[in-house]
Amino acid sequence: MSNLIHLIYNSAATYPFTEEDFSVMLRKARSKNASLDITGMLLYIEGCFFQVLEGPENVVIELAETVRQDPRHTRMTTIIQEPIAKRAFSEWTMGFTQMSLINLGDIEGLNDFFTICKVLTDIDSGRAKKLLTAFKQGRWRVKLSVATQYQPLATRAVAKKRRVIEPRPAFTFAFQPIVDASRRAVVGYEALVRADKTGTAADVLQRIQLGELGAFDEDARRMAIGFASRLGLAGNLHLNVFPHSWASAPKTIDSSLETAKRCGIDITRIVFELKHEATVSDPCAVSEWLSESRRLGLRINIDDFGSGYAGLALLDHYQPEMISLSMWLVRSIESHGARQAILRGLVQTCSDLGVDIIAKGVETIEEYFWLRDEGIELFQGFLFAKPGFESLPPPMLPADIM
Ligand SMILES: Cc1cc2nc3c(=O)[nH]c(=O)nc-3n(C[C@H](O)[C@H](O)[C@H](O)COP(=O)(O)O)c2cc1C
């Protein structure tokens, strides 16, 4: 006998459903589900679907695949698919909001989910009930964004004038823009160390001994500031910092500040991106250092937030002005229920703490729209612009035609 599972997903209708549409769908689905031994519930509110399917594993997975291909909806995201000990529902029913339009009793299988909601009190507590409750409270609603076109973005921080670059030492920089989607503007650039035009930061970093990291870090920041100034950067300059290297070079901030002053870059435009690639041996010293940096007007961003050593605790310890989301969280978020739930929690936490979020590594329009619809405003990634070698590339922003 096949194992019992439930599969819970959400999706968005491709057109506004009428009572007639529901009636047809419900009748067909009810008889098919009954023959397949599938129970559960389908909900619809303001263009959003939410469905619980429970039954034998193979059958549920196969039906979900059929449903996924159905052109009446889109952006189907599996929130959870897991084994269950017993079913929450004894049959398959459906709830939707336009109750005033029809008489509930007239259509077999239509339930009271959005009105008195006896359905919820009838079922045992468990994951299905928790997620249905969350949906009833307004979460897990897919928002539809329609946009596929691209148009060049009006730039604010883009270089005013490209100047000739002087001969390079052992390493140089590429710059990648950070865009504010709501203002449709570039707010700054991150300086990324490079050995040459085609290389990556890793090519440079792997040549550096751990003991030399502090000195390298300091040199790199000074060089990046000089570069940015020569390129005419007008917005924020994001500079990478390895906090675990501070033990060997605790005074690095001073030289960065001096260079910034000399190059005419206002300190308040500099953002230190803390890269936690190892444990920090003296977190108190780091906190003190950060306080001092802040007093001078620098801002702090925790890079790659949510992976490795860059965990939730840093929001408490360092109280950063911003965080950059780790790429695993961003990647294909539009179709990963767990990532979506984590992101929503993070957005709430950061909003409560007054921390800005930058979604880094955004590569697809789907990732961008999903994140933007959740309230993220700052973006960086190949979707907008690849890092420009020794230049400040102007980004593209998907046109919002809503
Ligand atoms: C949001 C949504 C939920 C659906 N749920 C079910 C369902 O629970 N059971 C079902 O048989 N069909 C459901 N369908 C319809 C299926 O996609 C498909 O049209 C139906 O299974 C008939 O497929 P068949 O003609 O290949 O048998 C749903 C469609 C949509 C858009």
The ligand as a Tripos MOL2 file, in Angstrom:
@<TRIPOS>MOLECULE
LIG
   31    33     1     0     0
SMALL
NO_CHARGES

@<TRIPOS>ATOM
      1 C1         -6.4980   25.4700   -8.7670 C.3       1 LIG1
      2 C2         -6.9040   24.1570   -9.3580 C.ar      1 LIG1
      3 C3         -7.1190   23.0510   -8.5440 C.ar      1 LIG1
      4 C4         -7.5080   21.8330   -9.0730 C.ar      1 LIG1
      5 N1         -7.7120   20.7770   -8.2520 N.ar      1 LIG1
      6 C5         -8.1010   19.5920   -8.7680 C.ar      1 LIG1
      7 C6         -8.3270   18.4660   -7.9390 C.ar      1 LIG1
      8 O1         -8.2290   18.5090   -6.7180 O.2       1 LIG1
      9 N2         -8.6930   17.3120   -8.5410 N.ar      1 LIG1
     10 C7         -8.8430   17.2020   -9.8620 C.ar      1 LIG1
     11 O2         -9.1860   16.1230  -10.3500 O.2       1 LIG1
     12 N3         -8.6430   18.2400  -10.6580 N.ar      1 LIG1
     13 C8         -8.2840   19.4320  -10.1630 C.ar      1 LIG1
     14 N4         -8.0650   20.5040  -10.9850 N.ar      1 LIG1
     15 C9         -8.2840   20.3160  -12.4290 C.3       1 LIG1
     16 C10        -7.1090   19.6030  -13.0700 C.3       1 LIG1
     17 O3         -6.1130   20.5290  -13.3830 O.3       1 LIG1
     18 C11        -7.5410   18.8460  -14.3490 C.3       1 LIG1
     19 O4         -8.1880   19.7440  -15.1800 O.3       1 LIG1
     20 C12        -8.4470   17.7300  -13.9490 C.3       1 LIG1
     21 O5         -7.7860   16.8700  -13.0550 O.3       1 LIG1
     22 C13        -8.8760   16.9200  -15.1900 C.3       1 LIG1
     23 O6         -7.7770   16.3080  -15.7560 O.3       1 LIG1
     24 P1         -7.9250   15.1200  -16.8030 P.3       1 LIG1
     25 O7         -8.9480   15.6000  -17.7900 O.co2     1 LIG1
     26 O8         -6.5350   14.9840  -17.4070 O.co2     1 LIG1
     27 O9         -8.3560   13.9600  -16.0150 O.co2     1 LIG1
     28 C14        -7.6820   21.7170  -10.4660 C.ar      1 LIG1
     29 C15        -7.4400   22.8220  -11.2890 C.ar      1 LIG1
     30 C16        -7.0780   24.0360  -10.7470 C.ar      1 LIG1
     31 C17        -6.8330   25.2060  -11.6410 C.3       1 LIG1
@<TRIPOS>BOND
     1     1     2 1
     2     2     3 ar
     3     2    30 ar
     4     3     4 ar
     5     4     5 ar
     6     4    28 ar
     7     5     6 ar
     8     6     7 ar
     9     6    13 1
    10     7     8 2
    11     7     9 ar
    12     9    10 ar
    13    10    11 2
    14    10    12 ar
    15    12    13 ar
    16    13    14 ar
    17    14    15 1
    18    14    28 ar
    19    15    16 1
    20    16    17 1
    21    16    18 1
    22    18    19 1
    23    18    20 1
    24    20    21 1
    25    20    22 1
    26    22    23 1
    27    23    24 1
    28    24    25 2
    29    24    26 1
    30    24    27 1
    31    28    29 ar
    32    29    30 ar
    33    30    31 1
@<TRIPOS>SUBSTRUCTURE
     1 LIG1         1 GROUP 0 **** ****
